[in-house]
Amino acid sequence: MNEEQICDFGLHAGEPYSRLPACFLNWMVETNHEKRDLAKNELNRREEAVSNSRCVQS
């Protein structure tokens, strides 16, 4: 996704999904929010970033 998605509702309206709290993104997924796919994508992006940042020991 080249263009950063912006949350357009609630307490976090106007904030990019990349800056939303994980608990808010998880709430969107758990409650089957209409924009849950955006939340899932952001949670997956964060998980991949953590995975990719782990040091590999040789």
C-alpha positions as a Markdown table, in Angstrom:
| # | Residue | x | y | z |
|---|---|---|---|---|
| 1 | Met | 0.0 | 0.0 | 0.0 |
| 2 | Asn | 1.7 | 3.2 | -1.2 |
| 3 | Glu | -0.8 | 5.6 | 0.1 |
| 4 | Glu | -1.2 | 5.6 | 3.9 |
| 5 | Gln | -4.8 | 5.0 | 5.0 |
| 6 | Ile | -6.4 | 7.5 | 7.4 |
| 7 | Cys | -8.9 | 6.5 | 10.0 |
| 8 | Asp | -12.1 | 8.4 | 9.4 |
| 9 | Phe | -14.2 | 7.7 | 12.5 |
| 10 | Gly | -14.3 | 7.8 | 16.3 |
| 11 | Leu | -11.6 | 8.9 | 18.7 |
| 12 | His | -8.8 | 8.4 | 16.2 |
| 13 | Ala | -10.4 | 10.1 | 13.2 |
| 14 | Gly | -7.7 | 11.8 | 11.0 |
| 15 | Glu | -4.9 | 9.6 | 12.2 |
| 16 | Pro | -3.1 | 7.1 | 9.9 |
| 17 | Tyr | -3.7 | 3.5 | 10.7 |
| 18 | Ser | 0.1 | 3.1 | 11.3 |
| 19 | Arg | -0.3 | 5.3 | 14.4 |
| 20 | Leu | -3.4 | 3.7 | 15.8 |
| 21 | Pro | -3.1 | 1.7 | 19.1 |
| 22 | Ala | -3.0 | -2.1 | 18.6 |
| 23 | Cys | -6.0 | -2.4 | 21.0 |
| 24 | Phe | -8.1 | -0.2 | 18.7 |
| 25 | Leu | -7.1 | -2.2 | 15.7 |
| 26 | Asn | -7.8 | -5.5 | 17.5 |
| 27 | Trp | -11.2 | -4.1 | 18.6 |
| 28 | Met | -12.0 | -3.4 | 14.9 |
| 29 | Val | -11.2 | -6.9 | 13.9 |
| 30 | Glu | -13.0 | -8.5 | 16.9 |
| 31 | Thr | -16.2 | -6.5 | 16.4 |
| 32 | Asn | -16.2 | -7.2 | 12.7 |
| 33 | His | -16.0 | -3.5 | 11.9 |
| 34 | Glu | -16.6 | -2.6 | 8.3 |
| 35 | Lys | -13.0 | -1.4 | 8.0 |
| 36 | Arg | -11.6 | -4.5 | 9.7 |
| 37 | Asp | -9.5 | -5.4 | 6.7 |
| 38 | Leu | -7.5 | -2.1 | 7.1 |
| 39 | Ala | -7.0 | -3.0 | 10.7 |
| 40 | Lys | -5.9 | -6.6 | 9.9 |
| 41 | Asn | -3.4 | -5.2 | 7.2 |
| 42 | Glu | -1.9 | -2.9 | 9.8 |
| 43 | Leu | -1.6 | -5.5 | 12.4 |
| 44 | Asn | 0.1 | -7.9 | 9.9 |
| 45 | Arg | 2.4 | -5.1 | 8.8 |
| 46 | Arg | 3.5 | -4.6 | 12.4 |
| 47 | Glu | 4.0 | -8.3 | 13.0 |
| 48 | Glu | 6.2 | -8.6 | 9.9 |
| 49 | Ala | 8.2 | -5.6 | 11.0 |
| 50 | Val | 8.9 | -7.3 | 14.3 |
| 51 | Ser | 9.8 | -10.6 | 12.6 |
| 52 | Asn | 12.1 | -8.9 | 10.2 |
| 53 | Ser | 13.9 | -6.9 | 12.9 |
| 54 | Arg | 14.9 | -10.0 | 15.0 |
| 55 | Cys | 18.7 | -10.5 | 14.9 |
| 56 | Val | 19.8 | -13.8 | 13.4 |
| 57 | Gln | 22.6 | -15.4 | 15.3 |
| 58 | Ser | 25.2 | -17.5 | 13.5 |
